[in-house]
Amino acid sequence: MKCPKCRGRMYSEKFYDFVRSYEAWRCCSCGEILDTTILANRARNHNVFLG
């Protein structure tokens, strides 16, 4: 997967909070983090169609 911000390589990483754990994508170059919640919020707030 390529980063939409810098076109760098992304890898899957597991994140934890106090209630749950979830997987997201992190860019090796710029540190951008993407998961389903982030993508849905960006689409809703910017009227972007995600496929």
Contacts in CASP RR format, 6 or more apart in sequence:
PFRMAT RR
TARGET T0000
AUTHOR 0000-0000-0000
METHOD contacts of the structure
MODEL  1
MKCPKCRGRMYSEKFYDFVRSYEAWRCCSCGEILDTTILANRARNHNVFL
G
1 9 0 8 1.000
1 10 0 8 1.000
1 25 0 8 1.000
2 8 0 8 1.000
2 9 0 8 1.000
2 10 0 8 1.000
3 9 0 8 1.000
3 10 0 8 1.000
3 27 0 8 1.000
3 29 0 8 1.000
3 30 0 8 1.000
3 32 0 8 1.000
4 32 0 8 1.000
4 34 0 8 1.000
5 27 0 8 1.000
5 30 0 8 1.000
5 32 0 8 1.000
6 27 0 8 1.000
6 29 0 8 1.000
6 30 0 8 1.000
6 32 0 8 1.000
8 27 0 8 1.000
8 28 0 8 1.000
8 29 0 8 1.000
8 30 0 8 1.000
9 27 0 8 1.000
9 28 0 8 1.000
9 29 0 8 1.000
10 25 0 8 1.000
10 26 0 8 1.000
10 27 0 8 1.000
10 28 0 8 1.000
10 32 0 8 1.000
10 34 0 8 1.000
11 25 0 8 1.000
11 26 0 8 1.000
11 28 0 8 1.000
12 23 0 8 1.000
12 24 0 8 1.000
12 25 0 8 1.000
12 26 0 8 1.000
13 23 0 8 1.000
13 24 0 8 1.000
13 25 0 8 1.000
13 26 0 8 1.000
13 33 0 8 1.000
14 21 0 8 1.000
14 22 0 8 1.000
14 23 0 8 1.000
15 21 0 8 1.000
15 22 0 8 1.000
15 23 0 8 1.000
15 24 0 8 1.000
22 35 0 8 1.000
23 35 0 8 1.000
24 33 0 8 1.000
24 34 0 8 1.000
24 35 0 8 1.000
24 38 0 8 1.000
25 33 0 8 1.000
25 34 0 8 1.000
25 35 0 8 1.000
26 32 0 8 1.000
26 33 0 8 1.000
27 33 0 8 1.000
39 50 0 8 1.000
42 48 0 8 1.000
43 49 0 8 1.000
43 50 0 8 1.000
END
